[in-house]
């Protein structure tokens, strides 16, 4: 194994021109693997099978107590070694082919509190056309949970002010209809009457929201506007259009919405994607209990 590892590291250095840090990381993982194998009589690369590789990963987890990322890196190092040995015809088959790596838990999305959302909504100057537009966009985003692309491309004809609905085209060109809250609807109507004509008086742009020159808003422009209002609202941490989508979903669940309805409003193809918000609400409840219950600490 030592000879095989040396050949592999030489290949990475000379032919692949990998950095010294990368070479050191591979060397550390593979020499630990070889030492572990030698203690079990596995001297040659051909001595290793799928079970031995899996056992080594279990050893790293249970006895060495390495983190998931360290185990995943070790698996990658071992896999690259055996792929090299197969390619060079030193062994016939790759024992790592069906050995799965550790699964990383999905991180919980960042969620703004209701108070933070209120502060963000209050930041735009609604006495000015651009401020009124921005307030309408933020309010609509929080009221409907639209993706930012769906928001900036929302067509004028997709707004049904009478019924309080918006019709959007989501991922995979799938169409869906989302209800709009009364507050957002009133602000949207006000924007369309008072502010939009300032920038597109002849209604040439098909999009609902336009920039100061009458062209469609871009995702980047809206993101920058959100950052401006975040600072003005005194909010610390990450704030983005997608964070407002998370706030929409989480606050709905906290007030009793069911997952199927939420899935339809968010436009998720699979309800498992929507279920992440149940974990968010549980985490938020646990944090509130710890912070405010007399014996929560």
N, C-alpha and C positions, 0 to 999 in steps of 0.2 A: 504493500500500500504506500509506503514512503516513496518508493521510486515512481509510482503512478502519480502521486501528489506533486512531486517535484516536476515531472513532465508537464502536468497541467498548469502549474504556476508559471513555468517557463513559457508555455503557449500564451497565457494571458498577458505576460510581460512583453514578449517579443512580437507576437503576431496580432494580438488584440490591443496592444498599447494601453492597457489598463493602468490607472493611477496606483501609486504606491500604497495609498490607504486601502484601496480595493483589494490589492494583492495581499496585504496584511490581514484583512478581514477574512478572505477566503482561506488563507493559510491557518489562521486561528481555528476556524470552524472545522477544517478538514483534518488537522492534526489531532484535535480533540476527538473527532470521529474515529480516526485510525487507532488512537490509544485505547478508546472504549472497545473497538472491535478486537484489538490484539488481546485484551483481557478475556475475550470469549473465544479465542482461537481462530479469529477471522483475520488471516494474514494476507491473503491475496484478494484483489478486487473481485475475482470470480467466486469467492466464498460468500459474498453478500447476496442475500435475496430480499424480496419485498418485506418480509417479516423482520429481518435484521434492521433495515432502515427505519421501519415504523417503531421498533423497540428503542432505537437510539433517540428518536424524537420524544418518546414517552419518558425516557431517562432524563433528557434535558428539562422536561416539564416537572417531573416528580422529584428527582434527586438533586438536580442542579438548580431547580426552581427558577428557570429563565422566564423572561416575559415572552408574550406571544410574538412580538416583532423579532426578538433574538432567535426564537425557534424557527420562524419563517425564513430568516436569513440563513440559518444553518441548513435548512432543507434546500434552499436555492443553491447554496455552495455544493452540497452533496450531489444534487441533481445535475449541476453543470459538470462536475467531475465525471460522473458516469456517462453522461452524453458524450463527453470528449473521448472517453475510453472506448465507447461503442463506435464512434466515428473513426477512431484510429485502429479499430479492429483488435483491440487488446482483450475485449470481452464481447460476447455475442448479444447479450440483452441488457436492458437498463432496468435495474431493480427498483428505481424510484418512480417508474412510469405511473403506477397506480397508488402512490402514497400521497394522500391529501395533506396539505398544510393546515395550520391552525386557522380557524375562522375568527375574524375580528368583529366584535360587536358594532352595530351601526351607531355612530354618535348621535345623541339626541339633538334635534335642531334648536337653535337659539330662539327664544320666545320673549317678546316684549310684554310687560305687564300692561293692564288696561290704562293705568295712569301714564305710562310712557307713551302709549299710543295717543292718548288725549293730548299730551304735550307736543307730540310730533304734528298732530292735526292742527293744533293752534298756532304753529310757527309761521306758516305762509301769511303774507299780508293780502288779505282778500279784497282790499280796496283797489288793488292793482290787477290788471288783466292776467299777468303771468302768475301772480300769487293766487288768484282765484282758480286758474287752471291747475296749479300744483296742488292746491287744497282739494279740488275735485278728484284729481288722480289718486292722491293718497287715500282719501275717503272711500273712493270706489274700490281701490285695491284691498283695503281692510274690510270692506263690506262684502266683497265677493270672493276673495282669495284667488283672483286671477294670477296667472304667471305674468311676469313683466312683459314678455313678448306679446301675450294676448292683450295686455292693457294698451301698449303703444300702437298696436295694429288694429285695435277695436274700430270697426267702421261705423260711421254715423248711422247707417241703416241698421246696424246691429243693436242700437239702443231703442228699446220700447219704453218710453217714459210713461205712457198711459198704464201699462201693465206692471211696470217696475221690474223689467227684465233686461238682461243683455245677452246677446247671442254671439258666441265666440268660436273661433276655430283653434283647437288645441293641438297637442302632439298627435302625429299621425294623421293630420287633417281631419280629426274627429270634431264634429260640431256638438256643442252643448249649450244649454240655456241656463243661466244662473240668476236667481233673484237678487235684487238690489234693495238694501235697507232704505227706509224713508229719508233718513238724514243725508245719505249719499245721493239719493235720487234728487232731492231738492237742490243740493249743491251742484249736481251735474246739470240740471235744468238751468240754473243760474249762470253757470259757465257758458253753456251753449248760447244763451241770450245776450249776456253782458260782456263776455270776454273773448270768445272765439272770433266774432266778427272783426275785432281789432287786428287780428293777424291773418285772417283769410276771409275778407269781406265778400268775395264772390263764390265762396264755398267750392274752391277748386280741389282741395285735398279730400279724398274719400275718408280719411281717418278722423276719428272723433277729436283726438288731441293733437294740436299742432304747435310748432315753435313760433318764435316772434316773426319769422319770415314767411309763415304760412305753410311750411313743409312739415311732414310728419315728425313727431318726436322720435328720438332714438332711445334705445335702452341705456346707452352710456350717458346721455344727457339727463335722463330721469334719475339715474343712479347718483349723478353729481348733485342734482337738486336735493335728493334725499339726504346726502351727506351734509349739505348746507343747513338743512332744517334740523338734523340731528344735533349739530353743534349749538344752534340757537335754542333748542329745547333742553339743552343740558343733559343729554342722554350719553352715557358712557357704554362702551362695548360695541358690538357689531350691530349695525342697522342697514338693511338693504331691502329692496322690493320683495325678495324671497323671505326675509325675516317677517315682513308684514303678512305674507301668505301663511307662514307658520302661526302667527298670532291669530289670524282669522280662524284657522282650524282648531287650535288649542282652546281658544275662548269659547267657540261653539260647543266643543265637547264638554268643557267645564260647566256649561249651562244646560246640558241635557240633550244635545243633538246626538242622533244615532250614526253609527259608522257608515251605513249604506248611503244615507242622505249626504253625508260629508264626502264620501267617495265620488258621488255624482257631481257635486258642486266643484270639487277640486279637479275633476277630470282624470282620476287615477284609473288605469286599466285594470289593476289588480288591487283588491282590498288590503292585501298585506302591506302595500305601500302606505295606505291610510292608517293602518294599525300602529305605526310609530307614534302617533299622537296620543294613543292611550298610555304609552310609556312616559310621554312628556307630562301628561296631567298627573300621573302617579308620582313622578319625581317632584313636580311642583308642590303637590300636596304634602309630600314628605318633608320638603324644605320649609314649608309654612308651619308644619307641626313642630319641627325642630326649633324654628325661630320664635314662635309665639306661645307654645304650650308651656305651662309652668315647669313641667318635668320633661320637656323636649330635649334639653341639652344632655 
